[in-house]
Amino acid sequence: MPTMHAIATTSWGGPEVLQPVTVPRPEPRPTEILVAVHAAGVNPTDWKGRASGGFGEWGDPPIQGYDVSGVVEAVGPGASLFRPGDEVYGMPRFPEQAGGYAEYVAAPSRHFAHKPAELDHVHAAALPLVGLTAWQALVEVGQVGAGSRVLVHAAAGGVGHVAVQIAKARGAHVIGTASAAKHELLRSLGADELIDYRTADFADGLRDVDVVLDTIGGDYTGRSLAVLRDGGALVSLPGGGLTDDVEREASARGIRTGWTLVEPDRHGLLAISELVTSGRLRVEIAETFPLDRVADAHRLGETNRTTGKIVLRVRE
């Protein structure tokens, strides 16, 4: 039986629990494709899951990683979208583990799209989870369109910097919170207004926002109500800040609220690919690591000080 190299979570805890393993190479089941992984994105849900067990949707052994970019190695029965040799990218199976910290991934073919030719595998692997999160939160839940006023918290983060560009591509007026050192980058991505959270309170003076994308949670969620117009939308990604008090105030003002968890979505991926191809979306890379240094990648991510995405190079 063919085998592959992977990184497994041997127990729940710190980065040191991530250990190399040799496991059987998966085989594509009906409607699945087998992808030779070239690069895998690293996301906050990875290190949170490593520490606590996350959603509990693990294989045996537990192999983390949702974002992948690679080349189709084999096609299962009935999977007619791709052929061996096609370059693809995606975020398969979420919230189940896709097992992206490995040399191969087998997953449903419709959880992937053809990799945009404009992206190498590192940049493609950085995009699916943050891109789909921003697309689903802003376009499908927030209904952002031309003329919308949108506030993005942590605008220079993995989700944030992509959300700024998606909102801008939809014709929105985009406001972001970020440290001053990141303002130049965000302006280059299309942000219209920027607030340095270290020196100013975003809730002072900002009003009539149509949609807030809350990527932080905690007290940011409730404080964001102050800047929203009546009838606006508060889209929360962490979810924990949506307390009963917040929900009551929002309901009284006709503000839509909700915790949004990203889902695999081929149509969303195709929309993201179109934005990349048209030059309206790019993904920033904070740093790359070889697969066997995944623990260092998690340590860097846990500082919460990176701009853009961390990516693992699975095939050098």
Buried (B, 14 or more C-beta within 10 A) or exposed (E): EEEBBBBBBEEEEBBEBBBEBEBEBBEBBEBBBBBBBBBBBBBBBBBBBBBEBBBEEBBEBBBBBBBBBBBBBBBBEEBEBBEEEBBBBBBBBBBBBBBBBBBBBBBBBBBBBBBBEBBBBBBBBBBBBBBBBBBBBBBBBBEBBEEBBBBBBBBBBBBBBBBBBBBBBBEBBBBBBBBEEBBEBBBEBBBBBBBBBEEBEBBEEBEEBBBBBBBBBEEBBBBBBBBBBEEBBBBBBBEEBBEEEBBEBBEEEEBBBBBBBBEBBBEBBEBBBEBBEEEBBBBBBBBBBEBEBBBBBBBBBBEEEBBBBBBBBBEE
